[in-house]
Amino acid sequence: MKIKSLIPLALLLTIGMVSITGCQKGNLVDNPNVAASSGVVPPTLILNHLTAKMIRNDEQPFGIGSKASQDIASTYVYYFGPNTYSFGSTEDTYDILKYANALQNNAGSTTNKYYALSQFFKAYAGIWLTERVGDIPFSQAGNPAILTPKYDTQHDVYKTALSLLSSANSIIAPLAAVSPNTKLDATGDIFGLTYLQWQKLINTYTLRVLIDLSKRASDNADLNITSSFATIVNNPTTYPIMTSNSDNLVYPYVFPSNPYATLSLGLQPYNSYNGVTQAYVNVTAPVGDPRLMLVSCPSINIVKGGVSASSFSAYVGLDPSQTVGQLQALDFKAYSHSNFNRYFVLPAAYSGANAEPFVFIGYPEMCFNIAEAINRGWLSGSAATWYNNGIAASLSLYKITDGQTLTIQDYTGATLGTATVNLASFLSNVAYSSDNTTALAQIFTQRYVALHLNSGFQNFMNWRRSVSSAFPNGLPTYNQNGPGIGTPNNLIVRRWQYPASEANENTTNYQAALQSQFGGTDDQSKDTWLTK
């Protein structure tokens, strides 16, 4: 993707006609409040932009990512948009790469904190885009002398990104050793992480990247996928990783400047136009998962029919493979909606609706990633322990305790009754299986539940790579094969299309990339190297 400049160092001025007379004194051309073109932007300002822009709008709760992950489904396009998988052209992260390059250039030293973070953000920008589309401009992207950068293969993007992440850990390690609990940049980092937490984040994210490469682990020895994963987990001194929810990368919602997603969109009165999906209900209700009762409400019709509001059998999910028109025709009272008081009401003490924190990269996911790696034989250890740690961490995020009394409400927030949390029963129902294939399915399923309305498209990415001969419908089972999917074959897409700017501004390289990967067409139904 073409990047014409690294970062503006001065504000653009609107130039008007100025009448200059002999009576006027001083310099009327240069603005003393604007930095000179030769000035250096303070790294803290660049970091502030990077951390603020790291999470895209479509990755936030109730956005496209939540629907692609089949956490929720819309029943009214005007308020919640469509449920279709016709993603079309993706955004890109070249704004992140641009500012990461600027952070690297303005860091002042190759051994300081800003240089370390520049390597992380460069890797993040490349991985974000390549996992969506395939081969991308990366090694030459951001070079102002190259306006039509070549495409790197997806393999090479991952190889470079893993090297950048390793470098980021190495650079920040001695700094974290000296000041582990000091905030790295109290004004520039919106996440407010300490030196050690940033190091943990870098390595935890690296584990995500490596597990995302699960389909390439056995046929790309040069990437060292399995050995790198084991090295990180087995060497916590050199590669510290998250140890609890306190290390999570949490996107802060602050009212009124940055309200929770449903509130910023003015969706408070319209909770009845969305519902939880069959994918979510089908893996939570049968095992008595108390998280279902927190994030959603039972069907009013089922309760009126005599089923207790405290019964998991009162919850009914939506099928997003139906069209929005078909879903809109349903009785509002026939299915389960997202919890009104949790996600749609502004609390007196505002902290992101009443919802659980919006965790973008977190400890629960990491636990399941390690459990999966052990299950796959990448390293020794107890997959069951990490699996159970992931469930416990997720329950903790929801502040669920055994014996807790939950208030059950309908989609308007009106109380229907109460339920008592029985963690022993739930944990027994999801106990880690002795059969490796069944256990792998459990890991994918519980990670999916833990990432509900969190982590952007990560649930979708995990589902996409889970599709295999062993699990042809993916893990968990997503609804498809219906007109609501919005694709020519009614199947969920395997990728996004390239940004439109590629065809217009980098035509030759773009067309060559399409030819080498997809037979010449920007086909969303075809897998990239990552998920073949």
C-alpha angles and dihedrals in degrees: 000000000000117000112186099188139010101230136329111255096189135039118254112248127211104234116214131181109278122195109216118200132183090255094064117098133197135023110319095176106057118066109217090205094061124079117247117254088248092053126115120237110229109252090230090065092049091049090051090057093046096050092044093051099039092095114057125215094249090055095061125097116293090012130116091287092058091052095043087052089051093236091130138002131214122234096184123043095203093062106026104017127231127314095220126130094217089117095169118187116002127226114244135227098225090118087062091047091048093054092040088057089049091049089051092048094046097041091097094217138040090227102053132098096259093053089051092052092046088062091050094050093046089054091045093052093051096046093046092058102035093053088056102046113008125237113030141174104268118133091049097032113113094027105126090205092060113062095171104043120194121249118252117213115254088247091056093046090055092045092053093043093052089051091051091050091050089051091049091054093048093050097046095042099083090044091051090048091058099040107017097157099038117105108252093221116353094192103033101044113070090193092060095220124170124232091262093046091053089051090049090049092052092052095041090051089049089056089053091051092049095048089048085061092059094122091054098044097101102040104044107061093168091066092059090211101164097035092048091051091050092046092055096046095043097048108053093163093060095030110029113191132188114297101184144355089279087076095054121126098239122186106224119227114202123184127257100002097049110010126183113284098257091047096047089053093049093240098140096112095043106065089120089070096067135050143180115266133247088245090063099038093046093059098040108037098053092053096043095246108183091206088074090063091051100048098040146019132238124258109273091214092054091050092047087051090065104270113131117252086231092060120101088215088071091071119095124184130211125244107229091191085077117083120263087246091058091047092046089056090061120101109261088228095055099077144033120273130197111275107276098204092045101049109015107042125083107230123219091245100043117219106145104313107298089298132126113268115283099247112193099177114008153164098257092057091046091054091054091045090055091045089053092049091052090046089054092050097249093131140357124260140085113308088185091059094052090043091053091045089055093052092046092049091050092049088050091055088056089045090235118164133178113270092016117150113232122199110226115211138179125240091278093053095255114144117252099174142289138280132201119228113239105189094171091060094045095047091048090053092053098038112150111267125235088222108088097213093048090046091053089054089050091053093051091045097049092044088053091053092046091053095051108147088351139097098030113247096350093110090053091048090052092048091050094054092043092065105106143129088281093049108024092170094046131237116317102015110258122202114250139136091081134105092252090072087073099213128116092253096033089240127126112264122249097214147000124257119252120269110274090239090070094064091045103042107022098032103151096048091041093054092046090053092051091049095050094047110028108016094264102307130097090238117179093195094065126088124237123224088272097064105024 
